[in-house]
């Protein structure tokens, strides 16, 4: 993936990793469009930055995605990079019957959202030079956190989907998986200051260094992610699972 000269669409760009990625790519010389459900947070992301644009989108709404795809391509015909970043994480107790609303919301946002966004824009991207799709999964795709079972599952599914997409689009669109570790953001209560999680600025700096490699790694995994990504390969999965879940 080129480091500059792109037109990049980042879903979930109003907060957290999405906002920080949008700023980093904008600073590197790219036109960036951020989407999200809340206009106020998107306006905070783009404030004072020419070439950084906000467009409201709810990735849980298939009709909205279809309409948005037509609008964004008409407004930004040079769009060549899609970053499927929008996601939600909710803790669950699965040892007893419960309301499945949170599980359904995570599946719709974290898995169907990227699939639908990709489907809506893949034909356009395939016609662009230097096109790329970046799917944001998680280190928890590789070693699950017991209190976030559906979240882990959506990210593991997105990892699998991304592998298939990479082969299907070979020679047309570069497909990259970005798998964050635990990062200090507001995705869960108290996480922005949680000890042991990677500061957001540190994570973004490490990530941008990896995107600057030539060629770009198929899986962009900072060192904290590699601890999870390589646990099974290195024969320490059970130890890592126990450590992650403090068993």
C-alpha positions in Angstrom: 0.0 0.0 0.0 1.3 3.4 -0.9 2.1 5.6 2.1 0.9 8.9 0.4 -1.2 10.1 -2.5 -4.1 7.8 -1.7 -7.8 8.7 -1.1 -8.6 6.6 1.9 -12.0 5.8 3.5 -11.9 4.9 7.2 -15.1 3.6 8.8 -15.4 4.2 12.5 -13.2 7.3 12.2 -14.9 9.4 14.9 -13.0 8.0 17.8 -10.1 5.8 19.0 -7.9 3.9 16.5 -10.0 5.0 13.5 -9.5 8.7 14.3 -5.8 8.2 15.0 -5.3 6.3 11.8 -7.1 9.0 9.8 -4.9 11.7 11.3 -1.7 9.7 10.7 -2.6 9.0 7.0 -3.7 12.6 6.5 -0.4 13.8 8.0 1.4 11.5 5.5 -0.2 13.2 2.5 -3.4 11.4 1.8 -7.0 12.6 1.3 -9.0 10.8 4.0 -12.7 10.3 4.5 -14.0 9.3 7.9 -17.4 7.8 8.5 -19.4 7.0 11.7 -22.9 7.3 13.1 -22.3 10.5 15.1 -21.6 13.7 13.1 -20.3 15.6 16.2 -17.4 13.1 16.7 -16.6 13.1 13.0 -16.4 16.9 13.0 -13.9 16.7 15.9 -11.8 14.3 13.8 -11.7 16.6 10.8 -11.5 19.9 12.6 -8.8 22.2 11.1 -7.6 19.6 8.6 -8.0 20.4 4.9 -8.3 17.2 2.9 -9.9 15.3 5.8 -13.6 14.8 5.2 -16.6 13.6 7.3 -19.5 11.6 6.1 -22.2 10.0 8.3 -22.7 6.3 7.8 -24.2 3.5 9.9 -22.5 0.3 8.8 -25.2 -1.8 10.4 -27.7 -0.6 7.7 -27.4 -2.4 4.3 -29.4 0.2 2.5 -27.4 3.0 4.0 -24.2 1.3 2.8 -25.4 1.0 -0.7 -26.5 4.6 -0.9 -23.2 5.8 0.7 -21.1 3.8 -1.7 -22.7 5.6 -4.6 -22.3 9.0 -2.9 -18.7 8.6 -1.9 -17.5 7.4 -5.3 -19.3 10.3 -7.0 -17.8 12.8 -4.6 -14.3 11.1 -4.4 -13.8 9.2 -7.7 -10.1 8.7 -6.8 -11.0 6.6 -3.8 -8.6 3.7 -3.8 -8.3 2.5 -0.2 -11.1 1.1 2.1 -10.3 0.7 5.8 -12.9 -1.4 7.5 -12.3 -0.2 11.1 -15.8 0.3 12.6 -16.4 -2.1 15.4 -17.9 -2.5 18.9 -16.8 -4.6 21.8 -19.1 -5.7 24.6 -18.4 -8.1 27.4 -20.8 -11.0 27.8 -21.5 -13.8 30.3 -22.2 -16.9 28.1 -22.5 -19.4 30.9 -26.2 -18.8 31.2 -29.1 -17.8 29.0 -29.1 -14.1 28.3 -30.4 -11.4 25.9 -28.5 -11.9 22.7 -28.8 -8.2 21.6 -25.1 -7.5 22.2 -24.0 -10.6 20.3 -26.2 -9.7 17.4 -25.0 -6.1 17.3 -21.3 -7.2 17.3 -21.9 -9.7 14.5 -23.7 -7.0 12.4 -21.1 -4.3 13.0 -17.8 -6.2 13.2 -18.4 -8.9 10.5 -21.3 -8.0 8.3 -20.3 -4.4 8.2 -16.9 -5.1 6.6 -18.4 -7.7 4.3 -21.1 -5.3 3.1 -18.7 -2.3 2.7 -16.3 -4.4 0.7 -19.1 -5.7 -1.5 -20.4 -2.2 -2.1 -17.0 -0.8 -3.2 -15.0 -3.7 -4.5 -15.8 -3.2 -8.2 -14.8 0.5 -7.9 -11.6 -0.3 -6.1 -10.6 -3.0 -8.6 -10.6 -0.3 -11.3 -8.2 2.0 -9.3 -4.4 2.0 -9.3 -2.7 1.1 -6.1 -6.0 -0.1 -4.5 -6.2 -1.6 -1.1 -8.6 -3.0 1.5 -7.5 -2.9 5.1 -9.6 -5.1 7.5 -9.1 -4.3 11.2 -9.4 -7.5 13.2 -7.8 -8.0 16.6 -5.1 -10.0 18.5 -8.1 -11.6 20.1 -8.9 -13.3 16.8 -5.9 -15.6 17.7 -6.2 -16.0 21.5 -9.7 -15.3 22.8 -10.7 -13.3 25.9 -13.3 -15.3 27.7 -15.4 -12.2 28.7 -15.7 -11.1 25.1 -16.6 -14.3 23.3 -18.7 -12.9 20.4 -16.2 -10.1 19.8 -13.4 -12.6 19.5 -15.5 -14.7 17.2 -16.3 -11.8 14.9 -12.6 -10.9 14.6 -11.6 -14.5 14.0 -14.2 -14.7 11.2 -12.9 -11.4 9.8 -9.4 -12.9 9.8 -10.6 -15.9 7.8 -12.6 -13.7 5.4 -9.6 -11.5 4.8 -7.5 -14.5 3.8 -10.0 -15.6 1.3 -10.5 -12.0 0.0 -6.7 -11.6 -0.5 -6.6 -14.6 -2.9 -9.8 -13.6 -4.7 -8.5 -10.1 -5.4 -4.9 -11.0 -6.1 -3.5 -8.7 -8.8 -6.4 -6.3 -8.5 -6.6 -5.0 -4.9 -4.1 -5.4 -2.1 -5.7 -6.9 1.0 -4.2 -6.2 4.4 -5.2 -7.3 7.8 -4.5 -4.9 10.7 -4.7 -6.7 14.0 -4.4 -4.4 17.0 -3.5 -5.7 20.5 -5.0 -4.2 23.6 -4.8 -0.5 23.0 -5.8 2.4 25.3 -9.0 3.6 23.8 -12.6 4.0 24.9 -13.9 0.8 23.1 -14.7 -0.7 26.6 -15.2 1.2 29.9 -11.9 2.1 31.5 -9.7 0.8 28.7 -8.3 4.3 27.9 -6.3 4.2 31.0 -5.9 0.4 31.6 -2.5 -0.7 32.8 -0.7 -3.1 30.4 -2.5 -1.8 27.3 -0.5 -0.1 24.6 -0.8 3.7 24.5 -2.7 4.8 21.4 0.1 7.1 20.1 2.6 4.2 20.5 0.4 1.8 18.7 -0.2 4.2 15.8 3.5 5.0 15.4 4.4 1.3 15.3 1.6 0.6 12.8 2.7 3.4 10.5 6.2 2.0 10.5 4.9 -1.3 9.4 2.7 0.3 6.7 5.9 2.0 5.4 7.6 -1.3 4.8 7.9 -2.4 1.1 6.0 -4.5 0.5 3.4 -3.8 3.1 3.0 -6.9 5.3 -0.2 -8.9 4.6 -0.8 -8.8 8.3 0.1 -5.6 10.1 0.9 -6.8 13.7 2.8 -4.8 16.2 5.0 -6.6 18.7 2.2 -6.8 21.3 -0.1 -8.4 18.7 2.6 -10.9 17.7 2.5 -12.3 21.3 -1.0 -13.4 20.5 -0.7 -14.1 16.8 2.2 -16.5 17.2 1.1 -18.2 20.4 -0.1 -21.4 18.7 2.8 -21.5 16.2 5.3 -21.1 19.0 3.8 -23.9 21.1 2.6 -21.6 24.0 -1.1 -21.2 23.2 -2.4 -22.7 26.5 0.0 -20.6 28.5 -0.9 -17.5 26.6 -4.7 -18.2 27.0 -4.3 -18.7 30.7 -2.2 -15.5 31.0 -4.7 -13.5 29.0 -7.6 -14.7 31.1 -5.7 -14.9 34.4 -6.7 -18.6 34.9 
